[in-house]
Amino acid sequence: MNKDAVKNLILRMADDELILAHRHSEWTGMGPILEEDIAFSSIAQDKLGHAQALYQILHDDFGMPAPDNEAFGRSESDFVCSQFVELPNGEYDFSLVRHYLFDAAEYLRYGMLSTSSYEPLAKLSRKVYGELKYHLFHAQTWIVQLGAEGTEESKARMQSALNEAWPYALGMFESTEDDAALSADGVFPGEAALQHAWMEMVSDTVAKAGLSLPQNAEAVLGGRKGYHTEHLKPLLEEMTEVYRIDPAAEW
Amino acid sequence: MTTETVLEALHTVKDPEIPTISLVDMGIITGVEVRSDHHVKVTMTPTFVGCPAIDVMRRDAEAAVRGLGIEHVEVEVNYDQPWNTNRLTEQGRAALLKHGLAPPEPYDEAVELQLEVLNNTACPYCGSHNTTLKSPFGPTLCRSLHYCHNCLQAFEGFKPV
């Protein structure tokens, strides 16, 4: 088994979870209605837990720093999250569409990883999969409710958010040189296979929501190689503020 | 020292977020290994991966076993036997109900769980199934929000996973 490829895959997944968890947590106290405030906060907490568990595998099995150090001790270019997760929350419509597109991919990704030949990740994925079901259920419900079952305004806003999010969403599946090894070793079928399954699932929900898929969009790439938008640096500065003052602080 | 004695001690440790239910009835204790009269290993698994109460529960479990006079207590948290709501004991379900939380119905693990079951969760106050899911997320990661059309009250459910 190509262990470096496994390590890189887990780091990409963990960074995505951590950064989107932080974005979702920005809705705490700000949600458009109480239930959505609670939902985004809960999803943030789940994702933070997933990130921590993934960093823990990297620590236990690959000798990487402990989860807190890995999360708070790296600079921007060390992060391999997709640019999609670092974009600001924008309005609720954009946050919701991103939540949907991301969690559809996550749900399928962890489903595939449940039978991974790399056992620590397979065990964690079987657990996380059950939790992601709730994330996806929440997002799907609202996409349809604000799309086909919504008002003209809500539907227009969902479509516009979808158009804006789409090129970045495609960037989640940026291929890497690890894909061939991961697939050959039975660790993970690869980003292209995931994107294919995702496209089927998303097309179905988008149609149910009475929305249309953006055509001819080009994926925004670079995140997996450490190239980020101007939004990641300020996010990290805020997220790591306490750690930078006192790395051993208990809080 | 026997496994039963250790489990009895663990029965006294409650979930800090739902103080009517013990760790054993919650189903999060996945193994007890008595290696000698001085050495016990307990294995636990969290209800949700991001559950912030797991560290408290881990410490409490360790203290309870140490209270039996065992010097060397190991507590390991892992996902070897992942938690799901079928791991709740009958006593555990009763304890949730007592806390005002609708207990999750047991389900067949061979069939993928459909979250539509949340739409008719039995009300913990009057037992009616004439209820609506208000949100799949509640005050803790393991709870959902519902409304009962029979007794006209909002209630919380323990999410089936």
Interface residues (C-beta under 8 A of the other chain):
Chain A: E35 I38 A39 S41 S42 I43 Q45 D46 K47 L48 G49 H50 Q52 A53 K123 L124 R126 K127 V128 G130 E131 K133 Y134 F137 H138
Chain B: T45 F48 V49 G50 C51 P52 N78 Y79 D80 P82 W83 N84 L113 L115 K134 S135 P136 F137 G138 P139 L141 L145 K159 V161
